């Protein structure tokens, strides 16, 4: 059975009270419509068509080449939206999924189960339904005494008995593709909104004697459509719980899952321990046996096995096996720590590679540098890499020792096993095994401080 999919993503979403189009609001680090597309891709359909309208260019940019697009220039209802896909689908044999771009909690597993139900029961139309604790606002599933689906009634069109029904329409359907577009040609606007409803297709098919059914999803939360910021926050909460449970079941320890924020594309190795209030974002990959303590944020970065990160910020960087960072360190983009590197508290690394066993003491800045193995940076060392207009590079060879409070003015090369005395300002290249002392000459003026208002005795 060929599978096709239509994602409806043309609405503006006025209840979001936002300049950002509704389906582009993020849940777990990516736009809602991207979550929907990824769930649909799990079905391996022959075609995916996304219906765009408001913010069409932005939606296209978010989804890229993974889907074809059609434009709904004027929003005249869900049925009208589906009709826009007719030129791409009308003559194809198979079955078509119709779903919304604002339902980020739908899973590929549930959609596949619905397809299997649809196929096993030889349905021409299947509605994905759920049992709602509070069904207000949803379309109701109307069944006969034998539990067969008769029709779907929208909230504004429901009478008192229909409004009391708790089985609701999630807005996701599977149709025989040819029958879908035949039925859409018969849909009218005789309803409270004066719009073309895709839900009317169910009644039309039923009246024509076609086999129509409903698959009840096991988890009501999957049905959530996000229409305002309250629902967005709830979707975020559900998604975060789902993601965290997946990692815990795969062997990751989360000390306080309720305060741990892990975005959907993050990967984490076994036996890693993550404390409370940690944020892992983007395409981050965490190795096995890591320890990540409270307050750490890691974005689009990778750590290898046995890494310890304490209360630090890591961006677009690589941390090698057995290295440790922090507390309160900052790895800015394009930083690479090889194996067993130490970056101490209140240190910052940017666009630099640190070789095996190198140690960067506290209160140190290393920017635009290539650093060899077992180099030692004393506290307060600064690589002076910027002259106000251009950035310059520093090369430091293996086993060099940089004394505390040194300034290395780039461009600069420091040779193997060189020793920079504490407090030095270095502006010229240093050869291997050299000792450099770059301090101002100390002058002691005997007795000249007597009677001065020092802090300890000043009023």
C-alpha positions as CSV (number, residue, x, y, z in Angstrom):
1,X,0.0,0.0,0.0
2,X,1.5,3.3,-1.1
3,X,1.5,6.0,1.6
4,X,1.3,9.7,1.1
5,X,1.0,12.5,3.6
6,X,-0.3,16.1,3.7
7,X,0.7,18.4,6.5
8,X,-1.5,21.5,7.0
9,X,0.7,24.4,8.0
10,X,-0.9,27.5,6.5
11,X,-2.5,29.1,9.5
12,X,-1.1,32.3,11.2
13,X,-2.1,31.3,14.7
14,X,-3.5,34.6,16.1
15,X,-4.0,33.2,19.6
16,X,-0.2,32.8,20.0
17,X,-0.1,36.6,20.1
18,X,3.2,36.5,18.2
19,X,5.0,37.8,15.1
20,X,6.3,34.3,14.6
21,X,3.9,32.0,12.7
22,X,2.4,29.3,14.9
23,X,3.9,26.2,13.5
24,X,7.4,27.7,13.8
25,X,7.2,28.0,17.6
26,X,9.7,25.7,19.1
27,X,9.2,22.6,21.3
28,X,12.3,20.8,22.6
29,X,14.5,22.9,20.4
30,X,12.9,22.7,17.0
31,X,9.8,24.2,15.3
32,X,6.6,22.2,15.9
33,X,6.1,21.6,12.2
34,X,9.6,19.9,12.1
35,X,8.5,17.5,14.8
36,X,5.4,16.7,12.7
37,X,7.5,16.2,9.6
38,X,9.8,13.8,11.4
39,X,6.9,11.7,12.7
40,X,5.5,11.6,9.1
41,X,8.9,10.6,7.7
42,X,8.8,7.6,10.0
43,X,6.0,6.2,7.8
44,X,8.3,6.2,4.7
45,X,5.7,7.8,2.5
46,X,6.1,8.1,-1.3
47,X,5.2,11.8,-1.1
48,X,5.0,14.4,1.7
49,X,3.2,17.6,0.8
50,X,3.1,20.6,3.2
51,X,0.3,23.2,2.7
52,X,1.7,26.7,3.5
53,X,0.1,30.1,3.6
54,X,1.0,32.6,6.3
55,X,4.8,32.7,6.6
56,X,5.2,30.4,3.7
57,X,8.8,31.3,3.0
58,X,9.8,30.8,6.7
59,X,8.0,27.4,6.9
60,X,9.7,26.3,3.7
61,X,13.1,27.3,5.1
62,X,12.4,25.3,8.3
63,X,11.4,22.2,6.4
64,X,13.9,22.4,3.5
65,X,13.8,19.8,0.8
66,X,12.3,17.0,2.9
67,X,8.8,17.9,1.6
68,X,7.0,19.3,-1.4
69,X,5.0,22.5,-0.9
70,X,1.7,23.9,-2.1
71,X,0.3,27.3,-1.3
72,X,-3.1,28.1,0.3
73,X,-3.2,31.7,-0.5
74,X,-6.6,32.3,1.2
75,X,-7.5,30.3,4.3
76,X,-11.0,28.9,3.7
77,X,-10.9,25.9,5.9
78,X,-9.1,22.5,6.3
79,X,-10.9,21.0,3.3
80,X,-9.8,23.9,1.1
81,X,-6.3,23.4,2.4
82,X,-6.2,19.7,1.4
83,X,-7.6,20.5,-2.0
84,X,-4.4,22.5,-2.7
85,X,-2.5,19.2,-2.8
86,X,-4.8,17.8,-5.4
87,X,-2.6,18.5,-8.5
88,X,0.2,16.5,-6.9
89,X,-1.9,13.5,-5.6
90,X,-5.2,13.2,-7.3
91,X,-4.4,10.4,-9.8
92,X,-2.2,8.3,-7.4
93,X,-3.2,4.9,-6.0
94,X,-2.7,4.5,-2.3
95,X,-3.7,6.0,1.0
96,X,-3.1,9.6,2.3
97,X,-2.4,10.8,5.8
98,X,-3.8,14.3,6.6
99,X,-2.4,16.0,9.7
100,X,-1.6,19.4,11.2
101,X,1.7,21.2,11.6
102,X,0.8,22.3,15.1
103,X,0.7,18.7,16.7
104,X,4.3,18.2,17.8
105,X,3.6,15.3,20.1
106,X,2.4,12.9,17.5
107,X,4.7,10.0,17.1
108,X,5.6,7.8,14.1
109,X,4.6,4.8,16.1
110,X,1.1,6.0,16.6
111,X,0.7,7.0,13.0
112,X,2.0,3.6,11.8
113,X,-0.4,1.8,14.1
114,X,-3.2,3.9,12.6
115,X,-2.1,2.9,9.1
116,X,-2.0,-0.7,10.1
117,X,-5.6,-0.5,11.5
118,X,-6.7,1.2,8.4
119,X,-5.2,-1.4,6.1
120,X,-6.2,-4.5,8.2
121,X,-9.8,-3.4,8.3
122,X,-9.9,-2.3,4.6
123,X,-11.0,1.2,5.5
124,X,-11.5,3.9,3.0
125,X,-11.3,6.5,5.8
126,X,-9.8,6.3,9.3
127,X,-10.0,9.0,11.9
128,X,-7.3,9.2,14.5
129,X,-9.3,9.8,17.7
130,X,-8.6,10.1,21.5
131,X,-10.6,10.1,24.7
132,X,-10.4,13.6,26.1
133,X,-10.7,14.5,29.8
134,X,-12.3,17.8,28.7
135,X,-13.5,17.6,25.1
136,X,-14.6,21.2,24.8
137,X,-13.4,22.8,21.6
138,X,-12.8,19.5,19.8
139,X,-14.8,17.9,17.0
140,X,-16.8,14.9,18.4
141,X,-16.9,11.4,17.0
142,X,-20.5,10.3,16.4
143,X,-21.0,6.5,16.3
144,X,-24.0,4.3,15.9
145,X,-25.2,1.6,18.3
146,X,-22.7,-0.9,16.7
147,X,-19.9,1.6,17.4
148,X,-19.4,2.3,13.7
149,X,-18.4,5.9,12.9
150,X,-21.2,8.0,11.4
151,X,-19.7,11.5,11.2
152,X,-17.7,14.2,13.0
153,X,-19.4,17.2,14.5
154,X,-17.5,20.4,15.3
155,X,-17.9,22.1,18.7
156,X,-19.8,25.0,17.2
157,X,-22.2,22.8,15.4
158,X,-22.8,20.2,18.2
159,X,-26.1,19.8,20.0
160,X,-26.1,19.1,23.8
161,X,-25.9,15.3,23.4
162,X,-23.1,15.5,20.8
163,X,-21.2,17.9,23.0
164,X,-21.3,15.4,25.9
165,X,-19.3,12.9,23.9
166,X,-15.6,12.5,25.1
167,X,-14.2,10.7,22.0
168,X,-12.7,13.6,20.0
169,X,-11.2,14.1,16.5
170,X,-7.5,14.7,16.7
171,X,-7.5,16.3,13.2
172,X,-5.4,13.4,11.8
173,X,-7.0,11.1,9.1
174,X,-6.0,8.4,6.7
175,X,-8.0,8.3,3.4
176,X,-8.1,6.3,0.2
177,X,-6.3,8.9,-1.9
178,X,-8.7,8.8,-4.9
179,X,-11.8,8.8,-2.8
180,X,-10.5,11.7,-0.7
181,X,-10.4,14.1,-3.6
182,X,-13.7,12.8,-5.0
183,X,-15.4,13.5,-1.7
184,X,-13.7,16.9,-1.3
185,X,-15.4,18.0,-4.5
186,X,-18.8,17.6,-2.7
187,X,-17.9,19.5,0.5
188,X,-19.8,22.7,1.0
189,X,-19.7,25.6,3.5
190,X,-23.0,24.9,5.3
191,X,-21.6,25.3,8.9
192,X,-21.2,27.9,11.6
193,X,-17.8,29.0,10.3
194,X,-18.7,29.1,6.6
195,X,-15.6,27.1,5.8
196,X,-14.8,23.9,3.9
197,X,-14.1,21.2,6.6
198,X,-12.1,18.1,5.8
199,X,-14.2,16.5,8.5
200,X,-17.2,16.5,6.1
201,X,-15.4,14.0,4.0
202,X,-16.1,11.4,6.6
203,X,-19.9,11.9,6.3
204,X,-19.7,12.0,2.5
205,X,-17.9,8.7,2.4
206,X,-20.2,7.1,5.0
207,X,-23.2,8.2,3.0
208,X,-21.7,6.6,-0.1
209,X,-21.4,3.3,1.8
210,X,-17.7,3.3,2.1
211,X,-15.9,1.7,5.1
212,X,-15.1,4.4,7.7
213,X,-13.4,3.7,11.0
214,X,-11.6,5.3,13.9
215,X,-8.4,4.4,15.6
216,X,-8.2,5.5,19.2
217,X,-4.7,6.6,20.1
218,X,-3.4,5.2,23.4
219,X,-2.1,8.6,24.8
220,X,-4.4,11.6,24.7
221,X,-1.4,14.0,25.0
222,X,-0.3,13.0,21.5
223,X,-3.4,14.6,20.1
224,X,-2.5,18.1,21.5
225,X,-2.7,20.9,19.0
226,X,-0.9,24.0,20.1
227,X,-3.0,27.2,19.7
228,X,-1.6,29.4,22.4
229,X,1.3,29.9,24.8
230,X,-0.3,27.8,27.5
231,X,-0.7,24.8,25.2
232,X,2.9,25.4,23.9
233,X,4.2,25.2,27.5
234,X,2.3,22.0,28.1
235,X,3.6,20.5,24.9
236,X,7.1,21.4,26.0
237,X,6.5,19.7,29.3
238,X,5.2,16.5,27.8
239,X,8.0,16.4,25.2
240,X,10.7,17.0,27.8
241,X,9.3,14.2,30.0
242,X,9.2,11.9,27.0
243,X,12.8,12.7,26.0
244,X,14.1,12.4,29.6
245,X,12.4,9.0,30.1
246,X,14.0,7.7,26.9
247,X,17.5,8.6,28.0
248,X,16.9,7.1,31.5
249,X,15.7,3.9,30.0
250,X,18.8,3.8,27.9
251,X,21.1,4.0,30.9
252,X,21.5,7.7,31.7
253,X,21.1,8.9,35.3
254,X,19.1,12.1,35.6
255,X,19.3,13.3,39.2
256,X,16.2,15.6,38.8
257,X,14.4,15.0,35.5
258,X,11.9,17.7,36.2
259,X,14.6,20.4,36.0
260,X,16.7,18.8,33.3
261,X,16.2,20.2,29.8
262,X,17.3,18.0,26.9
263,X,16.4,18.8,23.3
264,X,15.1,16.2,21.0
265,X,18.2,15.6,18.9
266,X,20.7,15.2,21.8
267,X,22.4,11.8,22.2
268,X,23.8,10.6,25.6
269,X,26.0,7.6,26.3
270,X,25.4,5.0,29.1
271,X,26.3,5.6,32.7
272,X,26.5,9.3,32.3
273,X,25.2,11.3,35.3
274,X,23.4,14.5,34.8
275,X,22.5,16.7,37.8
276,X,19.6,19.1,38.1
277,X,19.2,22.3,36.0
278,X,21.4,21.1,33.1
279,X,20.5,22.2,29.6
280,X,21.6,20.1,26.6
281,X,20.7,21.7,23.2
282,X,21.0,21.3,19.5
283,X,23.0,18.4,18.0
284,X,24.9,17.7,21.2
285,X,26.4,14.3,21.7
286,X,27.5,13.3,25.3
287,X,29.8,10.3,25.7
288,X,29.5,7.5,28.2
289,X,30.6,7.8,31.9
290,X,30.3,11.6,31.9
291,X,29.5,13.8,34.9
292,X,27.6,17.0,34.1
293,X,26.8,19.1,37.2
294,X,24.1,21.6,37.9
295,X,24.0,24.8,35.9
296,X,25.8,23.5,32.9
297,X,24.6,24.4,29.4
298,X,26.0,22.5,26.3
299,X,25.0,23.5,22.8
300,X,25.9,21.7,19.6
301,X,28.9,20.1,21.2
302,X,30.5,16.6,21.7
303,X,32.1,15.0,24.7
304,X,33.9,11.7,24.7
305,X,34.0,9.1,27.5
306,X,34.9,10.0,31.0
307,X,34.5,13.8,30.8
308,X,33.6,15.9,33.8
309,X,31.9,19.3,33.3
310,X,31.1,21.4,36.3
311,X,28.7,24.4,36.0
312,X,30.0,25.6,32.7
313,X,28.9,26.8,29.2
314,X,30.0,24.8,26.2
315,X,29.2,25.9,22.6
316,X,30.1,24.1,19.4
317,X,33.1,22.4,20.9
318,X,34.7,19.0,21.3
319,X,35.9,17.7,24.6
320,X,38.2,14.7,24.5
321,X,38.3,11.5,26.7
322,X,39.1,12.1,30.3
323,X,39.1,15.9,30.2
324,X,37.5,18.1,32.8
325,X,36.0,21.6,32.5
326,X,35.0,24.1,35.1
327,X,33.5,25.1,37.3
328,X,32.3,28.3,35.7
329,X,34.3,27.9,32.5
330,X,33.2,28.9,29.0
331,X,34.1,27.0,25.8
332,X,33.2,29.2,22.9
333,X,32.7,27.9,19.3
334,X,35.5,25.9,17.6
335,X,37.2,24.9,20.8
336,X,38.8,21.4,20.8
337,X,40.2,19.7,23.9
338,X,42.0,16.5,23.2
339,X,42.5,13.8,25.9
340,X,42.9,14.5,29.6
341,X,42.8,18.3,29.2
342,X,42.0,20.5,32.2
343,X,40.2,23.9,31.9
344,X,39.9,25.5,35.3
345,X,37.3,27.8,36.8
346,X,36.5,31.2,35.2
347,X,38.6,30.3,32.1
348,X,37.5,30.9,28.5
349,X,38.6,29.0,25.4
350,X,37.7,30.2,21.9
351,X,38.6,28.8,18.4
352,X,41.5,26.8,19.8
353,X,42.9,23.3,20.0
354,X,44.5,22.1,23.3
355,X,46.7,19.0,23.1
356,X,46.7,16.0,25.4
357,X,47.3,16.7,29.0
358,X,47.3,20.4,28.7
359,X,46.2,22.4,31.8
360,X,44.6,25.8,31.7
361,X,44.5,27.4,35.1
362,X,41.8,29.6,36.4
363,X,41.0,33.1,35.1
364,X,42.8,32.4,31.8
365,X,41.8,33.3,28.2
366,X,43.0,31.2,25.3
367,X,41.7,32.4,21.9
368,X,42.7,31.6,18.3
369,X,45.5,29.2,19.3
370,X,47.0,25.8,18.6
371,X,48.4,24.4,21.8
372,X,50.5,21.2,22.1
373,X,50.7,18.5,24.7
374,X,51.2,18.9,28.4
375,X,51.3,22.7,28.2
376,X,50.7,24.5,31.5
377,X,48.9,27.9,31.7
378,X,49.2,29.6,35.0
379,X,46.3,31.6,36.5
380,X,45.5,34.9,34.8
381,X,47.2,34.2,31.5
382,X,45.8,36.1,28.6
383,X,46.4,35.4,24.9
384,X,46.1,38.9,23.4
385,X,44.7,37.9,20.0
386,X,42.8,41.0,18.9
387,X,44.1,44.5,18.0
388,X,40.7,46.1,17.6
389,X,40.4,45.2,13.9
390,X,42.0,41.8,13.3
391,X,42.4,38.5,15.1
392,X,45.8,36.8,15.2
393,X,47.0,33.2,15.9
394,X,49.2,31.8,18.6
395,X,51.2,28.5,18.4
396,X,52.4,26.9,21.6
397,X,54.5,23.8,21.4
398,X,54.6,20.7,23.7
399,X,55.6,21.0,27.3
400,X,55.8,24.8,27.4
401,X,55.1,26.4,30.8
402,X,53.3,29.8,30.9
403,X,53.6,31.5,34.2
404,X,50.7,33.2,35.9
405,X,49.5,36.6,34.8
406,X,51.4,36.5,31.5
407,X,50.2,38.3,28.4
408,X,51.0,36.6,25.1
409,X,50.6,39.1,22.3
410,X,49.6,37.4,19.0
411,X,50.8,36.6,16.4
412,X,53.3,34.5,18.4
413,X,55.1,31.2,18.5
414,X,56.2,29.6,21.7
415,X,58.7,26.8,21.3
416,X,58.8,23.3,22.9
417,X,59.7,23.3,26.6
418,X,59.9,27.1,26.8
419,X,59.3,28.8,30.1
420,X,57.6,32.1,30.4
421,X,58.1,33.7,33.8
422,X,55.1,34.9,35.7
423,X,54.0,38.4,35.0
424,X,55.6,38.6,31.6
425,X,54.3,40.3,28.5
426,X,55.6,38.4,25.4
427,X,55.6,40.1,22.0
428,X,58.3,38.2,20.2
429,X,58.6,34.5,19.2
430,X,60.2,32.2,21.8
431,X,62.5,29.4,20.8
432,X,62.5,25.9,22.3
433,X,63.9,25.6,25.8
434,X,64.2,29.4,26.2
435,X,63.4,31.2,29.5
436,X,61.6,34.5,29.0
437,X,61.2,37.2,31.5
438,X,59.2,40.1,30.1
439,X,58.6,42.2,33.2
440,X,59.1,45.9,33.9
441,X,62.0,46.6,36.1
442,X,61.1,46.8,39.8
443,X,62.2,50.0,41.6
444,X,61.9,50.4,45.4
445,X,61.7,53.9,46.7
446,X,62.8,53.7,50.3
447,X,60.3,55.3,52.7
448,X,58.3,57.1,50.0
449,X,55.0,55.4,51.0
450,X,55.1,56.7,54.5
451,X,52.1,58.8,55.5
452,X,50.1,57.9,52.4
453,X,46.3,57.1,53.0
454,X,46.4,53.3,52.3
455,X,43.1,51.5,52.4
456,X,43.7,49.8,55.7
457,X,43.9,53.0,57.6
458,X,41.9,55.4,55.4
459,X,38.8,56.9,56.9
